[in-house]
């Protein structure tokens, strides 16, 4: 039970923080739906990552760390999260103000992180030569907040695309999380300390952005904001 809590609780705490920080709370059903969609995309992500990884390792001389960082996990996983935002969240009537971009971006990303975390903790602890509990605790301060950060930044630029200006924001909403995810994976392969520093930097930026959005939201009387 302790291992299970250490595995899933970090995601739940982070989702709760962002959801509760929203002055105009999103419907619980929509939060659960987007979180669940994040869980579902772990299935195609697993098969795509496996297939692409095996193909690139067999057919190219690219270093395994680069394949696992920039050519499989990052584009596959962030691409699937973006798919949920663009084809599901964007069409939701409850997606109607800027802060919602970060809220739903975090939800889909942490849905993904939850099932991924369960897989790592219960299936790969021997591979990492550690206990399931130790791995769960380590990932609670690394992979889980990293996924939340990727989702928050994706949601931020997706929000800018939806409510402020089309321009390049749709491109930024996928390319920035993709590269950050790639660098995070690369750092964790070669220098774990650098990986943690990247997570701290991302969260510093996100707290700054989220705080500004909350201040703007605090003076609003009504929730609705028309998409351009």
Buried (B, 14 or more C-beta within 10 A) or exposed (E): EEBEEBBBBBBEEBBEEBBEBBEBEBEEEBBEBBBEBBBBBBEEBBEBBEEBBEEBBEEEEEEEBBBBBBBBBBBBBBBBBBBBBBEBBBEBEBBBBBBBBBBBBBBBBBBBBBBBBBEBBBEEBEEBEBEBBBBBBBBBEBBBBBBBBBBBBBBBBBBBBBBEEEEEBBEBBBBBBBBBBBBBBBBBBEEEEBBBEBBEEBBEBBEEBBEEBBEEBEEEEEBEBEEE
